[in-house]
């Protein structure tokens, strides 16, 4: 796989950042998760943290180096992450389970699969257009679908933050799954929380991501814009952007090629863990050395036994 | 100068299933030995031993690695593995074969097929006066078949020079030493600077590594051809970018070789990556198209057989 990826999470003007984001990839599969812990409820950031951590760990367990059944995987991790949040609430005697939105996207074999609960979004941008996007699990979206309000009304509706599906909380989540979607070179997948798409709006968001600059530049710019428009009470804002490239594309700066990765190794970026992960993450363990050697020997045998 | 020199393993040393015969070469990153396996077949063994990070003193076997260098040593090992992974996947008559990979003495070893012959560097030094153009075109066109395979696997060699091109006894070239072919090292680990040979390295290897591509290897191919004619490498490309003292081959060797060959060399040695041949294929095409009067043997250029073999080997 070849791609460039960038993620950033900002606190906005809030007291704490309850957004959690992470991406993780093996040689042949890639996962991105965005979770927006719900303010107004207790411990929103805990729910978001549990969800992101749980889902990336499940990915690392199962992507060896591919996930068996992508849709089943997404379905399991979403349900299990929900229960992990409930278990946490039970263990800590919390009066109610914390809640979080989640949007998770898995890519393997050139196909993208995603699932979401709540109003964190995924956009698929192709050829300058929004090819696909997730539909928020919000009342406003329902009203919009029924023609009760228009997009302008939705953007300022007082209940626009109310969502009817999330992980944690008292109800089982309603998780929505995408169809397997083949990716083409140049496709951009953007996952973000409402702190980004809310203040900016879909069209400017699209324009900014497609302005031809690398994601490392355009995403911070987009977040600047969202933060500015969010004003004095700007929400937490987070985004992961991925630019999909052809396997045979020449390697540009910052492009990740998983071509020479060991089968069982993973690269994980989880913002909130950076402090605890430490710099030792680069080290090879003895097991990894053994693994790499046996893998190279398998490759050698495979090519010599003709 | 490196502050220290590593001692090679002694002759007769039993390393895993191999018996060391002698040291073949010593680099900043590794030592290469000639050794024999249990059946007495000669092999070349490359030992991961970066000078700056690990030291093997006189009479010692295991290199000493200080605690502070340990992370960097392990990181470099990753790069060594990447070279192994890359080579393990390449099966091509013009690319050196990896036979085995193992761990011993606190470090790792890569076993490669030992080829009899000599490097193009040695050959040219001896025969420069009688070097025929046809020989040069033949060696480079066939060596480029191997390089094409490397590029087809999304790798770059980044250290092509006459001493890394080996001529078997039958004259067929083999591309050696993929120590620099590590894409991921680009991301700049300060402890292990990417290696290159001044004079043969493209300007983008010195600065602007984001512009690296097949054309960077092609610069080195051009520099190697130039060195075969001149006896020494062209001026360093990083110095050329500030003050270009390069005499175009078309001028320096006018009358001694065909204009078309000299033009190809100058074409490869453009400082602007976009001005060079953009693919190995384009360069090969130019190398075999000398003129309508002389046709080059088709066998130089085609490697359908080996591609087919690779394909079968894969399934």
Boltz contact constraints between the chains, C-beta under 6 A:
constraints:
  - contact:
      token1: [A, 250]
      token2: [B, 213]
      max_distance: 6.0
  - contact:
      token1: [A, 253]
      token2: [B, 210]
      max_distance: 6.0
  - contact:
      token1: [A, 259]
      token2: [B, 154]
      max_distance: 6.0
  - contact:
      token1: [A, 260]
      token2: [B, 82]
      max_distance: 6.0
  - contact:
      token1: [A, 260]
      token2: [B, 85]
      max_distance: 6.0
  - contact:
      token1: [A, 282]
      token2: [B, 75]
      max_distance: 6.0
  - contact:
      token1: [A, 283]
      token2: [B, 71]
      max_distance: 6.0
  - contact:
      token1: [A, 283]
      token2: [B, 74]
      max_distance: 6.0
  - contact:
      token1: [A, 284]
      token2: [B, 74]
      max_distance: 6.0
  - contact:
      token1: [A, 284]
      token2: [B, 77]
      max_distance: 6.0
  - contact:
      token1: [A, 292]
      token2: [B, 81]
      max_distance: 6.0
  - contact:
      token1: [A, 293]
      token2: [B, 101]
      max_distance: 6.0
  - contact:
      token1: [A, 293]
      token2: [B, 103]
      max_distance: 6.0
  - contact:
      token1: [A, 296]
      token2: [B, 84]
      max_distance: 6.0
  - contact:
      token1: [A, 296]
      token2: [B, 85]
      max_distance: 6.0
  - contact:
      token1: [A, 296]
      token2: [B, 88]
      max_distance: 6.0
  - contact:
      token1: [A, 296]
      token2: [B, 101]
      max_distance: 6.0
  - contact:
      token1: [A, 297]
      token2: [B, 101]
      max_distance: 6.0
  - contact:
      token1: [A, 299]
      token2: [B, 88]
      max_distance: 6.0
  - contact:
      token1: [A, 299]
      token2: [B, 89]
      max_distance: 6.0
  - contact:
      token1: [A, 300]
      token2: [B, 88]
      max_distance: 6.0
  - contact:
      token1: [A, 300]
      token2: [B, 98]
      max_distance: 6.0
  - contact:
      token1: [A, 303]
      token2: [B, 91]
      max_distance: 6.0
  - contact:
      token1: [A, 303]
      token2: [B, 313]
      max_distance: 6.0
  - contact:
      token1: [A, 306]
      token2: [B, 313]
      max_distance: 6.0
